[in-house]
Amino acid sequence: MRFRTALDDPAGIDRALAWQDGDPVAALPADRVREEFAAHRFRPEWTWFAEDGDGRVLARALWWGRADAERPVALDCLQVGSRVADPAALAAALLGAGHAAFGIRPGYHLSLPRDWSRDPALAGAVAWRREAAARAGLTRGIERLRYEWTRPQLPPGGPPTAGTAAPTGRLVFREGTDEEFLDAFVRLSRGSLDLATRYELETMTEEELAREDLAFYRDCPGERSWWRLAHLPDGTLAGMAIPSATPYHRNVGYLGVVPEQRGKGLIDEILAEITRFHAAGGAGRITATTDTVNLPMAAAFDRAGYEVTGIRLVLEAPPGT
């Protein structure tokens, strides 16, 4: 058995595209894989294979990263041939080889239908992947609902925000400095139901996490000028709205209400502001995610007309491990 990248094989990318094996977990189609390679988000050095002694590919792992990134951000595809007796063991070894080369352990993002656990074949395919990820150090899992807002059919000559909630006047939105947003990030992290936030606060201070969040959203494809602080009419901070983007479409990004203003329905106002902003910019599709345990946020998305399109299972290494 040997592990090597597509960079080590002149035909490596073609081999990555040629993978054909029955698997209940849907893989990216070949044309999408080509697009990702062309955009430099998949790369030969981030594409790993497990081969037997005759050079036959038994497993493949494709890591994804931003076009300007030095190292991958996430594992996007993990597949093992159906004839492999112990797929978890082989996949774990393949992940370990990749992690050693990268010097980091990127999380594994697995896209699944909402009812995946009811399908025995799919549940089994997820189970060996979780086991492999855990053996490779990705022991922490978070299930996130994937939401999508789609622009309704506009009336002739209608404004691009048609179909979105109109402002109610309960909140006033304005731009802010980085220091103001840092303060808002700190305050919003207190009592958050977001699991990633709660996990991060086990090993860092609120301010450290706020600075990481600020840097992360600055680095996203969305514009810093889009960000807004949300205030009550008397000037009291209520929360913030960070419309953002991915390499593929507009995204909700980050939103929240400060602890002392929660439970008053203000999250609906903030989400509506983000939706209106993106719609006014011509977005026909807006995506968002929230943890399955964050029931208030999920309910807000439901009320705003966002629809669940699936589950994102995120497997990652705990901080400091």
Secondary structure, DSSP 8 states (H G I E B T S, - for coil): -EEEEGGGSTTHHHHHHT-----SS----HHHHHHHHHTTSS-GGGEEEEE-TT--EEEEEEEE--TT-SS--EEEEEEE-TT-S-HHHHHHHHHHHHHHHHTS--EEEEEE-TTGGG-HHHHHHHHHHHHHHHHTT--EEEEEEEEEEE-----TT--TTTTS----SS-EEE---HHHHHHHHHHHHTT---HHHHHHTTTS-HHHHHHHHHHHHHHSSS-GGG-EEEE-TTS-EEEEEEEEE-SSSEEEEEEEE-GGGTTSSHHHHHHHHHHHHHHHTT-SEEEEEEETT-HHHHHHHHHTT-EEEEEEEEEE--TT-
